[in-house]
Amino acid sequence: MKIDESWKIEYCVVQGRKMIAIHFEKKEEWINKVKTIKGAKWNNTLKCWLIIDCVTHRKLLGLQPKDYLNEMIIQDKKMSEENKQLLIKLKEYMQSIRYSESTIRTYIQSLQVFLSYFHPKNIADIDNNDVNEFNREFILKKQLSASYQSQFVNALKILVSITRDNRLDIEKLIRPKKPFILPKVISEEEVAKIIDGCENEKHRTMLSLIYSAGLRRGELLNLKVTDIDSYRMMIYIRSGKGAKDRMVPLSNVVLEMLRSYYKKYKPKAYLFEGQYGGRYSERSIEMVLKKAVDAVGIKKNINLHMLRHSYATHLMEAGTNLRIIQELLGHKSAKTTQIYTHVSSHALSKVVSPLDRLKLKK
């Protein structure tokens, strides 16, 4: 979308939401153009058009992409300038060694909370006693997960590794005991109901592809059109978790869905693109699933990763070798894949309860 040079673009916060304000001379042609932007609204108080400030809208208007993490760090009033610069340096370091964007965001946010908690201390003044206090008084009191605590320790260790002057002994930073949590799965019948609950062809294809190949959310959204090999009936997963590539089989049913979808939507680069082009958003695909679940009346709290868990469990119940499932999922260790043996109902369903053998009075 090409905007006129006379348009004035500003950034503002309206009712707690970051917005892009668009000012221009009243012309029907320009009004019609801005109305094509999803969610664009006229604000009578500010006398301008407002749209949500996001990567998609910035790209649409030809504006500089927004570095949300940098902005989040800089605007934090509970951190010293030294700590802010340190977090920005850490973010750039993790980007240089190819950490995923989601991991970088998670680590930076946990460290931001930690450093804000000890404001106005700088990282050089923080020691292991402070870390123990944070674990005890913040993480445990707020009943945050062991996973959050472990991610915080991982982030802190990386931060210490790039900091010369600090009082932290990284060898004594202890992770919490990892809990044994079974993955949540749904039945094949429930998967079918959810997919059938999608009236939109694009949404139906996305959910089918996730389940058919056991994809993570990011793996689906990063797929390019060229990653679908219909001749070999394979899908090329680029830079999955742990920066590993892998190949997974392409379902015949999904191939037919993709062919129909491609003719209708004609994606240019990414297999699934947003309304204005570019990579489909993580938030949007989550909402696609929620809408489908609600539409068919399933009351369970279902997320996208449960489709991946269900894929692995259903393969195991069908007799697929554990080593093959490990390769399909992209697991580094077979121990990770073995957790699905605990949730498979195939063998468990054949167990007869001893109560059923008792001759009870009716």
HELIX and SHEET records of a PDB file:
HELIX    1   1 GLU A   28  LYS A   35  1                                   8    
HELIX    2   2 VAL A   55  LEU A   60  1                                   6    
HELIX    3   3 TYR A   68  ILE A   74  1                                   7    
HELIX    4   4 GLU A   81  SER A   96  1                                  16    
HELIX    5   5 GLU A  101  TYR A  117  1                                  17    
HELIX    6   6 ILE A  123  ASP A  125  5                                   3    
HELIX    7   7 ASN A  128  PHE A  134  1                                   7    
HELIX    8   8 ASN A  135  LEU A  140  3                                   6    
HELIX    9   9 ALA A  146  SER A  161  1                                  16    
HELIX   10  10 ILE A  170  LYS A  172  5                                   3    
HELIX   11  11 GLU A  188  ASP A  196  1                                   9    
HELIX   12  12 GLU A  201  ALA A  213  1                                  13    
HELIX   13  13 ARG A  217  LEU A  221  1                                   5    
HELIX   14  14 VAL A  225  ASP A  227  5                                   3    
HELIX   15  15 ASN A  252  TYR A  265  1                                  14    
HELIX   16  16 GLU A  282  ALA A  295  1                                  14    
HELIX   17  17 LEU A  304  GLU A  317  1                                  14    
HELIX   18  18 LEU A  322  LEU A  329  1                                   8    
HELIX   19  19 ALA A  334  THR A  337  1                                   4    
HELIX   20  20 GLN A  338  HIS A  342  5                                   5    
HELIX   21  21 SER A  345  LEU A  348  1                                   4    
HELIX   22  22 PRO A  354  ARG A  357  5                                   4    
SHEET    1   A 4 LYS A   8  VAL A  14  0                                        
SHEET    2   A 4 ARG A  17  HIS A  23 -1                                        
SHEET    3   A 4 CYS A  48  ILE A  52 -1                                        
SHEET    4   A 4 LYS A  41  ASN A  43 -1                                        
SHEET    1   B 3 ILE A 228  ASP A 229  0                                        
SHEET    2   B 3 MET A 234  ILE A 237 -1                                        
SHEET    3   B 3 ARG A 246  PRO A 249 -1                                        
END                                                                             
